[in-house]
C-alpha cells in the first residue's frame, strides 16, 4: 500500500512539475503599469508602448485603427511605437495580443490629448485638500477628460523598470488626494485647449533636486562631478565600479593568502581590508539619482508634452550652483526621453 502511495505521489509531483514548466513557458504578456485603463496618450507625436512577454514572442497592439507588432528580446522585453494620434475625447480600447497562446488583453477608456509629468518636493506633493477652499474645489472637480496617475514614493539604487500605479478619472472622489499644483495646472490646460489631459504626479516632500537627476545629467555638468562619481561608483556596469571592486578583490585575496600563512605559523594578523563604502548601493531618497531610478525611469519613454517642476526649498542658499543642478535635471530628462 505504501508503495502505491509513493507511486501516486510521484505522479502528482510529475504533473505539478509539468504544469509549472508549462506556466513558465507561457508567461502572460504584460504592459508597463504606466499603460492602463483610464489613461491618456499624448496627441500629435509618436507614442512608444512597451512591456514584457516570453523571449521571441510576437506582441501586437491595436488602437484607433492602428496595428503594430514587436518581438520580445532575449530578456522578454518588447517595445513598439504608435503613429501620431489626433486628440480624442472618445473612450477607446487598446488591445494587446501575444502570439504564443494568442492571449488577448484590453485597456479600456483610453483618451488622447495632452500628457504632463508633474514633479518636485512638497510644493508639488501638497494635495487639493490642502489648498485654498478645498471643499469647494473637490466638489467641483468633475472633469472626466482629466486623468491622474500617482507614482508611489519608492527610491531605488538602480533604474527600476516598472511602478505600481493606476490611472484615475478626475472626480470629487479622486481629486482631493491628488497634487493641487498638478490639478490646477491640468484644469487650466483642459479649459484652454478643450482636449483630454493626463497628469502624472511623481513628487516627494522635502527632497533635494539631486535624487531626481539621472546620471547622464550629472555627467554633462563639470560642476557636479562629485555627484556623478558617487553615482557611477555604485553602477556595476561602470568602469569605475569594476576597477574599484577589482582592486578590493586583489587586496582581499592577498590578505587571505597572508591570513592562511599566519594561521599555520600562529603569527599575528592585521584586519582584513574593508569593503569600499563608495560601492554600496545608494538607497535613500536623499541620495543622488535614487528618485530618478525609482520614480522617473519607469516612465521613460512614455510620450509626454512636457514636465512641470516645483522644487527648490531643500536646496536653498545654493545660488548659481542650483542653476547648474537645474540644467542637469532638465538636460538629463531630455536626454533619456530622447
Beta strands, then each sheet from edge to edge (+ up, - down):
strand 1: 30-31
strand 2: 40-42
strand 3: 47-52
strand 4: 58-63
strand 5: 66-71
strand 6: 77-82
strand 7: 88-98
strand 8: 104-120
strand 9: 146-150
strand 10: 168-169
strand 11: 196-203
strand 12: 306-310
sheet 1: 1+ 3- 6+
sheet 2: 2+ 8+ 7- 4+ 5-
sheet 3: 2+ 8+ 11+ 9+ 10-
sheet 4: 2+ 8+ 12+
end
